[in-house]
Amino acid sequence: MIASFLQFTEEKLGQAEKTELDAHFENLLARADCTKNWTEKILRQTEVLLQPNPSARVEEFLYEKLDRKVPSRVTNGELLAQYMTEAANDFGPGTPYGKTLIKVGETQRRLGAAERDFIHSASINFLTPLRNFLEGDWRTISKERRILQNRRLDLDACKARLKKAKAAEAKAACEGDAVPDFQETRPRNYVLSASASALWSDEVEKAEHELRLTQTEFDRQAEVTRLLLEGISSTHVNHLRCLHEFVESQTNYYAQCYQYMLDLQKQLGSSKGEIFSGTFVGNAESTSPPPAATSPPAVAAATLPAVPTIPVVPTIVGVPNTVAESVLNPNEVKPPASGTRKARVLYDYEAADSTELALLADEMITVYSLPGMDPDWLIGERGNQKGKVPVTYLELLS
């Protein structure tokens, strides 16, 4: 251990040689590190996407570490649905506002349930495999890499020890080749040099033996680590499959949300004219004079099913109310000389009354606006048929 530490320090200081791994092995190491780093980032950001609340993420993390089941949490959509339903009960579920709150609240509840299913599916099919790689395969790879690093340091230390022993042996041999002084009965320097040469020869043999053993252990560990690193390709294949499943879950989630909102828009669109019409009629009746004192044009204006935000045009005796008549009888409306446009119908629409035009998805119609009309509505024409159509159901073309 001490020899490995000294070897590592000397390598960092540039005072010792380092055994280099082959280029393929280095590429495998770089690829593994890249996989680990990006997997961590994708995992963390996906967790943020599925649960934006950091406190909730910490709570879920603690439950997982304690190996306890994460408690079910109400989604934001479900909580909004609860508030809307309670508000509708207070305002009156039979009122136009109460009815609409109930409809919107039910859609929000369905959106929240869809979100819950998506989070559950994404956690199982995408987040769990990523965590398993980081907490399982990657930990094994990191452990074997540390062992390989220690084996390499031991190998380099043995190489350095053998190099020093050979240098000392060569130096002792050179000193032994010197001509001894035979004037002495027992030449002391000759005896010492011969003894040192034999000693260093033994040291060289011992160092070579340790080097062979260390090289064998290093090669074996390098092969184990190489096999684990090559398994990163299988990890990529597995993560690719999980990514497809994540996209499929997300696609299904957004498709559900779109369908729920489409259904809600149809419900609100079909009742919008009725709700505002009822409100207008009530206001008109409460502010109109007694029937006996009402002139014929004024009676007609008071009983018309008005369009939202259309102002009540003051009636002048003997002058027809053109705006009211246009809204009441779309079939009698003349298209303007300019300002007509083509429009493509986005989805089916069922006419609420005779003043509206029923629509079929993907059909082409001609549309135009009249002075004083609600900007959410247009006059639509299809052949000889004519009536009001909601703008939200159309794609206006140039």
Phi, psi and omega in degrees: 000316180294319179298321179294320180295316178297321180296317180298317180296316180294324177295318179296326179274359180075022182258001181216153179279153183235134178289119182271139175279157181291163187299321180297318179295317178298321177296320178297319178296316180296320180294320179295315178298319179297318179297316181297314183296314182287329176296318177299315182294316180296319179299310183297318182288328176294321176299320177295321179297316183283329180221091182293339183283113182296326179296319178294323178295319178296319179297315179296324178297317180294320178298320179294318180293327178276002179057044178240154182289132179288128181295148180292134183243135179289132179283164180298322179295318179293323178293319177296320178299320179297315180296318181295320180294317178295322178296319179298322178294325178286319182284339183111108183295346179270349179282158179304317180294317179297316178301316181292320177300320179295317180296313180294320179298320178296320178294320178296324177295318179293323176296318178296321178294321177295321178297319179298316179297321180294316179299317180296315180295316180294325179295318182284314189273345184233306183293318182299314177299323178294317178295319180299323178294313183292322184269347182245280184301317184291324177296320177296316178298316181297320179297313181293328177293322177294320177297318179297321178299317178294321178297322180292319177297319177298318180297316180294323178295321178294320177298318179294320179296318179295321179297318179293320180296318179295321178295318179293322179296317179296321179293320179294323179294321179296320179291330179287334179285349179293146182288121182285160178272101184277004174292333176277146179301319179225097183301113186293316183294329180291317180295316181295319181292322178294319178295319180294322179297316179294322179296316180290332175295318176297322180295323178294316179298319178295317179295321178295319178297314178296324180295319179297316179296315181294321178297320179297316179295321179296314180298319180295315180292323178298322179292319178298314180294322180298317180298319179294320180292323177293338176290350176300329178299319177294325177297318178298320179296317179295317179292328176296317177297318179296324179295320176298319180294323177296315180296320179296318178296318180293321178297314179298322180297311181291327177295319177297314180300318180297317181294319178298316180291326178296315178298318180295319180297322178294318179297315181290324180294322182287334181259353184296311181297322181294318182295310182290329178295315179298320178295319181293317182297318180298317179293321181294319182291326183286337182254356182276152178290170177304151184303324184294332184262003184268129179288158182304314179298324182291322178299317180297319181293326183287334184258008181284142171284094189284157176267146182305140175067005177282122181290149176280115183283129179303137182267131177248131183302128177088351180246124182290145177276095189292323181293313180298316180296325180294321180287323182288318184238081181299332182294339181266359182285137176265128179295146180293158180298327178221158179107358176282147180221157172272148179217144175257133181282128183280321179202167186298147176219129180263124182297134180281331179205186185289345180277350182256160181250122177291144185237151174240138182303140174076000177278159181254134178225166175258135183229154174199165182247158178242152178302131177088358180285152173299129181297345178278357183230155175223165170270126180247145179233135173223099184065239179269357181269146184209145178176173179286144178223143179284137182296327184294346180265006187237152168247105183288131181254155181284000000 
